[in-house]
Amino acid sequence: MNKSRIDILKKQKSTNRPLILDGANGSLLKQITKIEENILWSSIINITNPGKVIALHKEYIDSGADIITTNTFRNNPTAYKQSNINYSNEEFVKRSVQLATDARSEKEIIIAGSNAPAEDCYQVERTITKYDLEYNHKKHIELLWENGVEVIWNETQSHWDEIEIISKFCSSNSIPFVMNFFFTSEFNLLSGEPLTEAINIVEDYSPLGIGFNCIKPELFISYSEKNVLPKSWGLYLNCGAGSVEDKNISCGIEPKDYVELIKPFLNSNPLFVGTCCGSDPNHTKAIKDYFNEVYRD
């Protein structure tokens, strides 16, 4: 267990600029390793080819990332239960977090424990019970935290029941967390609730920040033009060509173009800025290079 966790808010204050989040892990690892579709998705690579995962983490760090996310988007109890992996869920999560820890080495890089929706992130209808849903998040968060991550990075969350379970559990156990929302073109969660209402309620649980991820840039721009962004917030937008639900993801936004997209949002003082599906370390480097120009002592 990490006994000297990095405080993400103090880290951001000391850098005097938004923290840089890494980019795509799963979609990029899938391209690199040519894995077949699997219930565990790219997290299976943590076991079958851990060197690739460590190398990708290091590449993001070398490109300028202040925060790297564990490759644990799909090794939660719900997915694990449906798999045939020969490791316990506890060992699976432990090994996955260790890859990020090994990549970080002695550098002051924040390790964010990726906690995804219990089922597919674009799935509207629930297929598991309320008990299993609650167990999934509580157990996964507990395992990530026990193995030393600095913050629970809840990604692509868009069902209110899950969001509430996560927020209550993290808050009641004093576990720092960021809630990253996915939303529809009507600015609603997939479960139907207005995004603005969900944000207001989550903020009562004192997250470190509210984020928006896997949203196409044009949708996020539209949302931001009509709504006030949270006080502590961040974004990592979808850079893929085609639909966000495409199985095979390729880059649709070049690094320099992504930087141009996020420039206007820097005036709103985000806590973090990164990229999502379809990106790679070149996007991270482009953000870092731009920050080096505009955030000078």
VEXLOSE-741377 format. One record per residue (C-alpha): x, y, z; residue in three letters. Coordinates in nm, 4 decimals. Example, Ala and Ser with C-alpha at 12.3 -4.5 7.8 and 13.67 -1.06 7.14 Angstrom:
2
<rec x="1.2300" y="-0.4500" z="0.7800" rest="ALA"/>
<rec x="1.3670" y="-0.1060" z="0.7140" rest="SER"/>
//
This chain:
297
<rec x="0.0000" y="0.0000" z="0.0000" rest="MET"/>
<rec x="0.1202" y="0.3502" z="-0.0827" rest="ASN"/>
<rec x="0.1726" y="0.5257" z="0.2531" rest="LYS"/>
<rec x="0.2500" y="0.8689" z="0.1100" rest="SER"/>
<rec x="-0.0185" y="0.9389" z="-0.1451" rest="ARG"/>
<rec x="0.0081" y="1.2497" z="-0.3588" rest="ILE"/>
<rec x="-0.2612" y="1.5108" z="-0.2924" rest="ASP"/>
<rec x="-0.4072" y="1.5965" z="-0.6332" rest="ILE"/>
<rec x="-0.5291" y="1.9428" z="-0.5269" rest="LEU"/>
<rec x="-0.1946" y="2.0374" z="-0.3740" rest="LYS"/>
<rec x="-0.0190" y="1.9054" z="-0.6826" rest="LYS"/>
<rec x="-0.2338" y="2.1215" z="-0.9094" rest="GLN"/>
<rec x="-0.1779" y="2.4288" z="-0.6934" rest="LYS"/>
<rec x="0.1988" y="2.3776" z="-0.6974" rest="SER"/>
<rec x="0.2092" y="2.3426" z="-1.0775" rest="THR"/>
<rec x="-0.0002" y="2.6603" z="-1.1187" rest="ASN"/>
<rec x="-0.1735" y="2.5145" z="-1.4261" rest="ARG"/>
<rec x="-0.4210" y="2.2373" z="-1.5065" rest="PRO"/>
<rec x="-0.2853" y="1.8898" z="-1.4422" rest="LEU"/>
<rec x="-0.2342" y="1.6842" z="-1.7559" rest="ILE"/>
<rec x="-0.4229" y="1.3559" z="-1.7608" rest="LEU"/>
<rec x="-0.3011" y="1.0755" z="-1.9835" rest="ASP"/>
<rec x="-0.4936" y="0.9639" z="-2.2917" rest="GLY"/>
<rec x="-0.6501" y="0.6462" z="-2.4222" rest="ALA"/>
<rec x="-0.5374" y="0.3202" z="-2.2648" rest="ASN"/>
<rec x="-0.7881" y="0.0535" z="-2.3595" rest="GLY"/>
<rec x="-0.8541" y="0.1476" z="-2.7203" rest="SER"/>
<rec x="-0.4833" y="0.2024" z="-2.7824" rest="LEU"/>
<rec x="-0.3754" y="-0.1224" z="-2.6151" rest="LEU"/>
<rec x="-0.6349" y="-0.3052" z="-2.8215" rest="LYS"/>
<rec x="-0.4718" y="-0.1700" z="-3.1387" rest="GLN"/>
<rec x="-0.1194" y="-0.2505" z="-3.0193" rest="ILE"/>
<rec x="-0.1878" y="-0.6081" z="-2.9101" rest="THR"/>
<rec x="-0.4680" y="-0.7025" z="-3.1502" rest="LYS"/>
<rec x="-0.6727" y="-0.8629" z="-2.8729" rest="ILE"/>
<rec x="-0.9966" y="-1.0360" z="-2.9569" rest="GLU"/>
<rec x="-1.3167" y="-0.9117" z="-2.7988" rest="GLU"/>
<rec x="-1.3201" y="-1.0224" z="-2.4359" rest="ASN"/>
<rec x="-1.5464" y="-0.9480" z="-2.1413" rest="ILE"/>
<rec x="-1.2377" y="-0.8096" z="-1.9651" rest="LEU"/>
<rec x="-1.1536" y="-0.5966" z="-2.2702" rest="TRP"/>
<rec x="-0.8042" y="-0.4441" z="-2.2513" rest="SER"/>
<rec x="-0.7571" y="-0.5241" z="-1.8810" rest="SER"/>
<rec x="-0.6729" y="-0.8824" z="-1.9812" rest="ILE"/>
<rec x="-0.3459" y="-0.7417" z="-2.1192" rest="ILE"/>
<rec x="-0.2431" y="-0.6652" z="-1.7599" rest="ASN"/>
<rec x="-0.1952" y="-1.0414" z="-1.7310" rest="ILE"/>
<rec x="-0.1133" y="-1.1535" z="-2.0846" rest="THR"/>
<rec x="0.1258" y="-0.8730" z="-2.1802" rest="ASN"/>
<rec x="0.2023" y="-0.6499" z="-1.8797" rest="PRO"/>
<rec x="0.5131" y="-0.5081" z="-2.0437" rest="GLY"/>
<rec x="0.2956" y="-0.3330" z="-2.3035" rest="LYS"/>
<rec x="0.0897" y="-0.1700" z="-2.0293" rest="VAL"/>
<rec x="0.3961" y="-0.0479" z="-1.8395" rest="ILE"/>
<rec x="0.5475" y="0.0841" z="-2.1626" rest="ALA"/>
<rec x="0.2308" y="0.2800" z="-2.2445" rest="LEU"/>
<rec x="0.2131" y="0.4290" z="-1.8945" rest="HIS"/>
<rec x="0.5774" y="0.5362" z="-1.9276" rest="LYS"/>
<rec x="0.5158" y="0.6849" z="-2.2705" rest="GLU"/>
<rec x="0.2389" y="0.9029" z="-2.1303" rest="TYR"/>
<rec x="0.4620" y="1.0087" z="-1.8402" rest="ILE"/>
<rec x="0.7471" y="1.0945" z="-2.0759" rest="ASP"/>
<rec x="0.5016" y="1.2933" z="-2.2895" rest="SER"/>
<rec x="0.4069" y="1.5116" z="-1.9947" rest="GLY"/>
<rec x="0.1229" y="1.3433" z="-1.8053" rest="ALA"/>
<rec x="0.0856" y="1.4398" z="-1.4388" rest="ASP"/>
<rec x="-0.1864" y="1.1768" z="-1.3899" rest="ILE"/>
<rec x="-0.1918" y="0.8225" z="-1.5277" rest="ILE"/>
<rec x="-0.4998" y="0.6027" z="-1.5030" rest="THR"/>
<rec x="-0.4733" y="0.2367" z="-1.4146" rest="THR"/>
<rec x="-0.5749" y="-0.0030" z="-1.6912" rest="ASN"/>
<rec x="-0.8676" y="-0.1239" z="-1.4806" rest="THR"/>
<rec x="-1.1619" y="0.0001" z="-1.6849" rest="PHE"/>
<rec x="-1.2917" y="-0.3533" z="-1.7194" rest="ARG"/>
<rec x="-1.1610" y="-0.5669" z="-1.4349" rest="ASN"/>
<rec x="-1.4374" y="-0.4896" z="-1.1876" rest="ASN"/>
<rec x="-1.6231" y="-0.7716" z="-1.0087" rest="PRO"/>
<rec x="-1.9075" y="-0.7774" z="-1.2630" rest="THR"/>
<rec x="-1.6719" y="-0.8379" z="-1.5557" rest="ALA"/>
<rec x="-1.4449" y="-1.0668" z="-1.3539" rest="TYR"/>
<rec x="-1.7388" y="-1.2888" z="-1.2602" rest="LYS"/>
<rec x="-1.8111" y="-1.3523" z="-1.6295" rest="GLN"/>
<rec x="-1.4490" y="-1.4253" z="-1.7189" rest="SER"/>
<rec x="-1.2378" y="-1.7402" z="-1.6996" rest="ASN"/>
<rec x="-0.9248" y="-1.5731" z="-1.5652" rest="ILE"/>
<rec x="-0.7104" y="-1.7856" z="-1.3330" rest="ASN"/>
<rec x="-0.6475" y="-1.5110" z="-1.0778" rest="TYR"/>
<rec x="-0.8657" y="-1.3938" z="-0.7926" rest="SER"/>
<rec x="-1.0290" y="-1.0558" z="-0.8445" rest="ASN"/>
<rec x="-0.8146" y="-0.9217" z="-0.5603" rest="GLU"/>
<rec x="-0.4935" y="-1.0379" z="-0.7268" rest="GLU"/>
<rec x="-0.6095" y="-0.9120" z="-1.0665" rest="PHE"/>
<rec x="-0.6638" y="-0.5578" z="-0.9378" rest="VAL"/>
<rec x="-0.3433" y="-0.5654" z="-0.7343" rest="LYS"/>
<rec x="-0.1350" y="-0.6651" z="-1.0374" rest="ARG"/>
<rec x="-0.3070" y="-0.4009" z="-1.2507" rest="SER"/>
<rec x="-0.2333" y="-0.1154" z="-1.0089" rest="VAL"/>
<rec x="0.1236" y="-0.2402" z="-0.9691" rest="GLN"/>
<rec x="0.1880" y="-0.1878" z="-1.3409" rest="LEU"/>
<rec x="0.1144" y="0.1838" z="-1.3042" rest="ALA"/>
<rec x="0.3242" y="0.1979" z="-0.9871" rest="THR"/>
<rec x="0.6171" y="0.0318" z="-1.1637" rest="ASP"/>
<rec x="0.5876" y="0.2738" z="-1.4550" rest="ALA"/>
<rec x="0.5848" y="0.5745" z="-1.2248" rest="ARG"/>
<rec x="0.8918" y="0.4549" z="-1.0362" rest="SER"/>
<rec x="1.0177" y="0.7433" z="-0.8191" rest="GLU"/>
<rec x="0.8487" y="1.0209" z="-1.0185" rest="LYS"/>
<rec x="0.5768" y="1.2306" z="-0.8578" rest="GLU"/>
<rec x="0.3025" y="1.1091" z="-1.0870" rest="ILE"/>
<rec x="-0.0541" y="1.0720" z="-0.9630" rest="ILE"/>
<rec x="-0.2026" y="0.7259" z="-1.0110" rest="ILE"/>
<rec x="-0.5771" y="0.7394" z="-1.0672" rest="ALA"/>
<rec x="-0.7708" y="0.4182" z="-1.0164" rest="GLY"/>
<rec x="-1.0058" y="0.3769" z="-1.3125" rest="SER"/>
<rec x="-1.3548" y="0.2696" z="-1.2070" rest="ASN"/>
<rec x="-1.5948" y="0.2292" z="-1.4974" rest="ALA"/>
<rec x="-1.9683" y="0.1541" z="-1.5073" rest="PRO"/>
<rec x="-2.0427" y="-0.1976" z="-1.3894" rest="ALA"/>
<rec x="-2.1632" y="-0.2969" z="-1.7352" rest="GLU"/>
<rec x="-2.0937" y="-0.1555" z="-2.0822" rest="ASP"/>
<rec x="-2.0463" y="0.2215" z="-2.0569" rest="CYS"/>
<rec x="-2.3008" y="0.3005" z="-2.3320" rest="TYR"/>
<rec x="-2.5574" y="0.0471" z="-2.2126" rest="GLN"/>
<rec x="-2.8932" y="0.1990" z="-2.1223" rest="VAL"/>
<rec x="-3.0773" y="-0.0975" z="-1.9705" rest="GLU"/>
<rec x="-2.9492" y="-0.2619" z="-1.6543" rest="ARG"/>
<rec x="-2.9044" y="-0.6436" z="-1.6532" rest="THR"/>
<rec x="-2.7609" y="-0.6968" z="-1.3037" rest="ILE"/>
<rec x="-2.9337" y="-0.6668" z="-0.9680" rest="THR"/>
<rec x="-2.9121" y="-0.3674" z="-0.7377" rest="LYS"/>
<rec x="-2.7144" y="-0.5818" z="-0.4917" rest="TYR"/>
<rec x="-2.4592" y="-0.6799" z="-0.7568" rest="ASP"/>
<rec x="-2.4349" y="-0.3210" z="-0.8760" rest="LEU"/>
<rec x="-2.3578" y="-0.1950" z="-0.5283" rest="GLU"/>
<rec x="-2.1127" y="-0.4779" z="-0.4570" rest="TYR"/>
<rec x="-1.9357" y="-0.4150" z="-0.7866" rest="ASN"/>
<rec x="-1.8497" y="-0.0535" z="-0.7147" rest="HIS"/>
<rec x="-1.7783" y="-0.0839" z="-0.3455" rest="LYS"/>
<rec x="-1.5479" y="-0.3824" z="-0.3962" rest="LYS"/>
<rec x="-1.3656" y="-0.2382" z="-0.6967" rest="HIS"/>
<rec x="-1.3102" y="0.0985" z="-0.5279" rest="ILE"/>
<rec x="-1.1961" y="-0.0742" z="-0.2108" rest="GLU"/>
<rec x="-0.9414" y="-0.2861" z="-0.3997" rest="LEU"/>
<rec x="-0.8078" y="0.0094" z="-0.5983" rest="LEU"/>
<rec x="-0.7701" y="0.2192" z="-0.2843" rest="TRP"/>
<rec x="-0.6120" y="-0.0581" z="-0.0768" rest="GLU"/>
<rec x="-0.3506" y="-0.1075" z="-0.3488" rest="ASN"/>
<rec x="-0.2355" y="0.2521" z="-0.3343" rest="GLY"/>
<rec x="-0.4023" y="0.4708" z="-0.5964" rest="VAL"/>
<rec x="-0.4198" y="0.8403" z="-0.5103" rest="GLU"/>
<rec x="-0.7732" y="0.8985" z="-0.6334" rest="VAL"/>
<rec x="-1.0671" y="0.6941" z="-0.7588" rest="ILE"/>
<rec x="-1.1212" y="0.7989" z="-1.1187" rest="TRP"/>
<rec x="-1.4840" y="0.7195" z="-1.2005" rest="ASN"/>
<rec x="-1.5107" y="0.7208" z="-1.5786" rest="GLU"/>
<rec x="-1.7916" y="0.7506" z="-1.8337" rest="THR"/>
<rec x="-2.0526" y="0.7394" z="-1.5568" rest="GLN"/>
<rec x="-2.4048" y="0.8014" z="-1.6822" rest="SER"/>
<rec x="-2.6463" y="0.6057" z="-1.4625" rest="HIS"/>
<rec x="-2.7698" y="0.7826" z="-1.1522" rest="TRP"/>
<rec x="-2.7898" y="0.4700" z="-0.9327" rest="ASP"/>
<rec x="-2.4202" y="0.3964" z="-0.9927" rest="GLU"/>
<rec x="-2.3173" y="0.7580" z="-0.9500" rest="ILE"/>
<rec x="-2.4979" y="0.7758" z="-0.6166" rest="GLU"/>
<rec x="-2.3484" y="0.4484" z="-0.4908" rest="ILE"/>
<rec x="-1.9964" y="0.5639" z="-0.5807" rest="ILE"/>
<rec x="-2.0347" y="0.9127" z="-0.4366" rest="SER"/>
<rec x="-2.1805" y="0.7932" z="-0.1069" rest="LYS"/>
<rec x="-1.9214" y="0.5186" z="-0.0640" rest="PHE"/>
<rec x="-1.6201" y="0.7373" z="-0.1392" rest="CYS"/>
<rec x="-1.7483" y="1.0245" z="0.0717" rest="SER"/>
<rec x="-1.8376" y="0.8126" z="0.3753" rest="SER"/>
<rec x="-1.4972" y="0.6408" z="0.3641" rest="ASN"/>
<rec x="-1.2942" y="0.9595" z="0.3027" rest="SER"/>
<rec x="-1.1666" y="0.8264" z="-0.0295" rest="ILE"/>
<rec x="-1.0805" y="1.1087" z="-0.2730" rest="PRO"/>
<rec x="-1.2664" y="1.0752" z="-0.5996" rest="PHE"/>
<rec x="-1.3387" y="1.2440" z="-0.9292" rest="VAL"/>
<rec x="-1.6707" y="1.1832" z="-1.1022" rest="MET"/>
<rec x="-1.6463" y="1.1925" z="-1.4824" rest="ASN"/>
<rec x="-1.9768" y="1.2104" z="-1.6672" rest="PHE"/>
<rec x="-2.0865" y="1.0860" z="-2.0070" rest="PHE"/>
<rec x="-2.4067" y="1.2458" z="-2.1355" rest="PHE"/>
<rec x="-2.6471" y="1.2465" z="-2.4279" rest="THR"/>
<rec x="-2.7137" y="1.5114" z="-2.6906" rest="SER"/>
<rec x="-3.0079" y="1.6247" z="-2.4723" rest="GLU"/>
<rec x="-2.7622" y="1.6882" z="-2.1836" rest="PHE"/>
<rec x="-2.9092" y="1.3995" z="-1.9851" rest="ASN"/>
<rec x="-2.7574" y="1.0918" z="-1.8266" rest="LEU"/>
<rec x="-2.8229" y="0.7625" z="-2.0033" rest="LEU"/>
<rec x="-3.0591" y="0.6865" z="-1.7151" rest="SER"/>
<rec x="-3.2605" y="0.9975" z="-1.8060" rest="GLY"/>
<rec x="-3.1774" y="1.2504" z="-1.5355" rest="GLU"/>
<rec x="-3.0599" y="1.6011" z="-1.6373" rest="PRO"/>
<rec x="-2.6826" y="1.6277" z="-1.6200" rest="LEU"/>
<rec x="-2.6947" y="1.9580" z="-1.4317" rest="THR"/>
<rec x="-2.9047" y="1.8051" z="-1.1532" rest="GLU"/>
<rec x="-2.6692" y="1.5083" z="-1.1220" rest="ALA"/>
<rec x="-2.3678" y="1.7393" z="-1.0981" rest="ILE"/>
<rec x="-2.5316" y="1.9481" z="-0.8261" rest="ASN"/>
<rec x="-2.6056" y="1.6417" z="-0.6144" rest="ILE"/>
<rec x="-2.2604" y="1.4860" z="-0.6610" rest="VAL"/>
<rec x="-2.0969" y="1.8123" z="-0.5549" rest="GLU"/>
<rec x="-2.2662" y="1.7707" z="-0.2150" rest="ASP"/>
<rec x="-2.0419" y="1.4647" z="-0.1625" rest="TYR"/>
<rec x="-1.7277" y="1.6806" z="-0.2008" rest="SER"/>
<rec x="-1.5505" y="1.5163" z="-0.4951" rest="PRO"/>
<rec x="-1.2089" y="1.6514" z="-0.5873" rest="LEU"/>
<rec x="-1.3600" y="1.7437" z="-0.9197" rest="GLY"/>
<rec x="-1.6322" y="1.6870" z="-1.1741" rest="ILE"/>
<rec x="-1.5110" y="1.5724" z="-1.5143" rest="GLY"/>
<rec x="-1.6533" y="1.5052" z="-1.8582" rest="PHE"/>
<rec x="-1.5147" y="1.2222" z="-2.0685" rest="ASN"/>
<rec x="-1.5689" y="1.0347" z="-2.3939" rest="CYS"/>
<rec x="-1.7868" y="1.3210" z="-2.5166" rest="ILE"/>
<rec x="-1.7416" y="1.4406" z="-2.8730" rest="LYS"/>
<rec x="-1.5954" y="1.7943" z="-2.8702" rest="PRO"/>
<rec x="-1.8921" y="1.9496" z="-3.0478" rest="GLU"/>
<rec x="-2.1323" y="1.8116" z="-2.7854" rest="LEU"/>
<rec x="-1.9225" y="1.9370" z="-2.4958" rest="PHE"/>
<rec x="-1.8873" y="2.2797" z="-2.6567" rest="ILE"/>
<rec x="-2.2653" y="2.2942" z="-2.6965" rest="SER"/>
<rec x="-2.3162" y="2.1984" z="-2.3316" rest="TYR"/>
<rec x="-2.0632" y="2.4523" z="-2.2035" rest="SER"/>
<rec x="-2.2264" y="2.7322" z="-2.4022" rest="GLU"/>
<rec x="-2.5566" y="2.6722" z="-2.2247" rest="LYS"/>
<rec x="-2.4409" y="2.5758" z="-1.8721" rest="ASN"/>
<rec x="-2.2002" y="2.6958" z="-1.6063" rest="VAL"/>
<rec x="-1.9102" y="2.4560" z="-1.5554" rest="LEU"/>
<rec x="-1.8410" y="2.3256" z="-1.2032" rest="PRO"/>
<rec x="-1.5929" y="2.5146" z="-0.9855" rest="LYS"/>
<rec x="-1.3508" y="2.2197" z="-0.9786" rest="SER"/>
<rec x="-1.3721" y="2.0463" z="-1.3109" rest="TRP"/>
<rec x="-1.1858" y="1.8787" z="-1.5944" rest="GLY"/>
<rec x="-1.2299" y="1.7203" z="-1.9333" rest="LEU"/>
<rec x="-1.0905" y="1.4517" z="-2.1593" rest="TYR"/>
<rec x="-1.2818" y="1.4426" z="-2.4818" rest="LEU"/>
<rec x="-1.3293" y="1.1668" z="-2.7366" rest="ASN"/>
<rec x="-1.0725" y="1.1934" z="-3.0179" rest="CYS"/>
<rec x="-1.1961" y="0.8993" z="-3.2199" rest="GLY"/>
<rec x="-1.3216" y="0.9032" z="-3.5764" rest="ALA"/>
<rec x="-1.6822" y="0.7936" z="-3.6131" rest="GLY"/>
<rec x="-1.9204" y="0.7136" z="-3.3282" rest="SER"/>
<rec x="-1.8182" y="0.6875" z="-2.9625" rest="VAL"/>
<rec x="-1.9682" y="0.3366" z="-2.9682" rest="GLU"/>
<rec x="-1.7504" y="0.2048" z="-3.2502" rest="ASP"/>
<rec x="-1.5718" y="-0.1192" z="-3.1646" rest="LYS"/>
<rec x="-1.2594" y="-0.0290" z="-3.3597" rest="ASN"/>
<rec x="-1.1393" y="0.3192" z="-3.2763" rest="ILE"/>
<rec x="-0.9013" y="0.5284" z="-3.4828" rest="SER"/>
<rec x="-0.7820" y="0.8844" z="-3.4316" rest="CYS"/>
<rec x="-1.0119" y="1.1515" z="-3.5699" rest="GLY"/>
<rec x="-0.8578" y="1.4617" z="-3.4102" rest="ILE"/>
<rec x="-0.4892" y="1.5383" z="-3.4542" rest="GLU"/>
<rec x="-0.2937" y="1.6549" z="-3.1467" rest="PRO"/>
<rec x="-0.2535" y="2.0162" z="-3.2634" rest="LYS"/>
<rec x="-0.6259" y="2.0358" z="-3.3435" rest="ASP"/>
<rec x="-0.7169" y="1.9021" z="-3.0006" rest="TYR"/>
<rec x="-0.5085" y="2.1728" z="-2.8350" rest="VAL"/>
<rec x="-0.6985" y="2.4335" z="-3.0358" rest="GLU"/>
<rec x="-1.0265" y="2.2815" z="-2.9156" rest="LEU"/>
<rec x="-0.9379" y="2.3030" z="-2.5472" rest="ILE"/>
<rec x="-0.7780" y="2.6487" z="-2.5501" rest="LYS"/>
<rec x="-1.1051" y="2.8380" z="-2.4806" rest="PRO"/>
<rec x="-1.1761" y="2.6186" z="-2.1782" rest="PHE"/>
<rec x="-0.8510" y="2.7082" z="-2.0060" rest="LEU"/>
<rec x="-1.0090" y="3.0409" z="-1.9107" rest="ASN"/>
<rec x="-1.2401" y="2.8416" z="-1.6805" rest="SER"/>
<rec x="-0.9397" y="2.7099" z="-1.4825" rest="ASN"/>
<rec x="-0.9845" y="2.3327" z="-1.5138" rest="PRO"/>
<rec x="-0.8292" y="2.1057" z="-1.2536" rest="LEU"/>
<rec x="-0.7191" y="1.8656" z="-1.5265" rest="PHE"/>
<rec x="-0.7144" y="1.8292" z="-1.9040" rest="VAL"/>
<rec x="-0.6549" y="1.5110" z="-2.1031" rest="GLY"/>
<rec x="-0.7843" y="1.3008" z="-2.3906" rest="THR"/>
<rec x="-1.0015" y="0.9920" z="-2.4288" rest="CYS"/>
<rec x="-1.0623" y="0.7251" z="-2.6956" rest="CYS"/>
<rec x="-0.8729" y="0.7670" z="-3.0205" rest="GLY"/>
<rec x="-0.5841" y="0.9585" z="-2.8649" rest="SER"/>
<rec x="-0.2245" y="0.8584" z="-2.7936" rest="ASP"/>
<rec x="0.0828" y="1.0062" z="-2.6184" rest="PRO"/>
<rec x="0.1295" y="1.2558" z="-2.9022" rest="ASN"/>
<rec x="-0.1866" y="1.4316" z="-2.7833" rest="HIS"/>
<rec x="-0.0447" y="1.4467" z="-2.4317" rest="THR"/>
<rec x="0.2804" y="1.5933" z="-2.5613" rest="LYS"/>
<rec x="0.0930" y="1.8562" z="-2.7608" rest="ALA"/>
<rec x="-0.0920" y="1.9664" z="-2.4469" rest="ILE"/>
<rec x="0.2315" y="1.9726" z="-2.2471" rest="LYS"/>
<rec x="0.4121" y="2.1755" z="-2.5152" rest="ASP"/>
<rec x="0.1315" y="2.4304" z="-2.5211" rest="TYR"/>
<rec x="0.1221" y="2.4546" z="-2.1414" rest="PHE"/>
<rec x="0.4981" y="2.5148" z="-2.1414" rest="ASN"/>
<rec x="0.4320" y="2.8181" z="-2.3603" rest="GLU"/>
<rec x="0.1430" y="2.9739" z="-2.1705" rest="VAL"/>
<rec x="0.2043" y="2.8768" z="-1.8069" rest="TYR"/>
<rec x="0.5357" y="3.0276" z="-1.7189" rest="ARG"/>
<rec x="0.6594" y="3.1492" z="-1.3810" rest="ASP"/>
//
